[in-house]
């Protein structure tokens, strides 16, 4: 169970409280330090999956924990960024991204229960969305928006692009799952008739 890929995933979970503490420290370098912690966590995400496949060390524990760790650190980073930028313009992509993760996690769990999890596996759109999301969060964490307005603007643009791809990928997943979702609804309707 505790192989190198799983230890990297656990490290990513352990970085979450460190990210929060560093972000709120009364220290000028907190921005760049927060961005570096999140960037390191994103790299461990790439590395743990690669190593699990390369070393043939994929485990049920890793398959469970890896997406949980990803969603947790992204949600925490977005929430602390929203607290720093309390505006509707920032809240919209944060709500879209976190809501999508909840919906897709529930959909994948349900599809797994009916034995059809592979139809909602990660797509290329999801990978692009994740990359944009990670880069946006790194930029937004690493640079004080009052001192680096251009980089802050870039972070906003990337976050909105990630949010749009988030919606698109969610619609793709829901479209794929629609036959199974509707089949259950039709069966319920027939039982009631």
KADA-V184855 format. One record per helix or strand of 2 or more residues. SS is the DSSP state (alpha for helix, beta for strand). FROM is the first residue (numbers start at 1). TO is the last residue. Records with the same first field share a line. If there is no record, write none. Layout:
SS = FROM-TO, FROM-TO
This chain:
alpha = 4-24, 30-54, 60-84, 88-113, 117-120, 124-142, 149-192
